[in-house]
C-alpha cells in the first residue's frame, strides 16, 4: 500500500515539474544583454489598448511582456508578426512582465 501511494505521489509531481523543466525553448528567445537590457523574440499581440510581445505563443511555457514607452505605436502596425525587440525588462512573474522597447527588428517566419 505504501508503494502505491508513493507511486501516485511521484506520478502527480511529474505533472507539476514537467511544464517547468520542459520550457527550455523560452531561454533561447530571451537574451540578456546586461542586468536589465534584454533582447526578446516573440509575437506582437494586442489586448484592448495594450500591446504585448509573447515569447513562445504556441507553448504552455509562453511569457508575455506588456510594451511600454515610445515604440508602442510602432508595434501596433505589426500586430500578428514575429519581432525581436531590445529594451529594459521588468519581470513580475515567470509568465509576464513589462518591456520598455528601444529597438525593433522584424523577423521572417
N, C-alpha and C positions, 0 to 999 in steps of 0.2 A: 504494500500500500504506500509506503514511503517513497518508493521509486516511481510510482505512478504520479504522485503529487509533484515530486521533483521534476519529472519529465514534463508535466503540464506547465509548471512554472517556467522552466527553461524555454519551452516552446512559445509561451506567451511573451517572454522577454525578447525573443528573437524578432517579433513583430515591432517592438519598440526600438530596438537597436538597429535593425536593418535600414529604415529610412535615413537614420543619422549617418551610418557608415557607407551607404551606397551613393551618396551625393558628392563624390569627389569631382564630378564634372563642373560643379559650381566654382571650385577653386581655380580652374583654368580660365574662366571667364571674368575673373576679378583679379587684377594685378595691382598691387600696392606699389606706388612709385616712392612715396615716403610715408611718414606716420599717418597723415590724413589725406594726401593727394593720391587718387586712385584712378585706374582705367577699368571701365566696366563695359562688357559686351552684352547686349540684350535687345529685346523687342520694345519698341515705343508703344505705349498703351495710354488710353485716356479714360478717366473715370470722373464724370462731371467736369469741373473746371481744372482738375488736377491731371498732370502728365506723369507717367511712371516709366522707368526703364526696368523691364523684368528679365532677370537672368534665368536661363533655362525655363522658358514659359511652358513647355510641354512636360515638365518633370514635377514630381511631388516636392522636390527639394528647391523649387523656384524661390527667388528672392526678389522683392520689388523695392525700388528706390524712388521715392517721390522727388521730382525735379523742382528745384527752387532756383531763383536767380534769373538773369537776363536771357539766357538761352532757351528758356521755357517756350517762348513764342516760336522760335526756330524749329523746335522739336514738334510742335503742333502740325507742321507742314509734312512731317514724315511718319505720322501715326500708322502703325501696322508694318513698319520696316525695321530691319535689324540695324543697329548702330553700335559704334564703340564711342564712349564718351570719357572725357577726363574731367576730374573735378574733385571737390572737397566732400568727403563722405562722413556722415554721422549715422552709425548703425544703432538701432533701437532694440531689435530682437534678432535672432538668427534668420528671420524671414522678411524683415523690412528695415528701411532706413530712409535717409534723405541724401541727395547729392546736389551740390551747387555746381552745375555744369559750366566748364570753361572752354572745352573744345569738343566738337562733334565730328565723327568720321562715319560716313555711310558704308555699309558692308553689303556685299553681293551674296545672296543666298540662293 
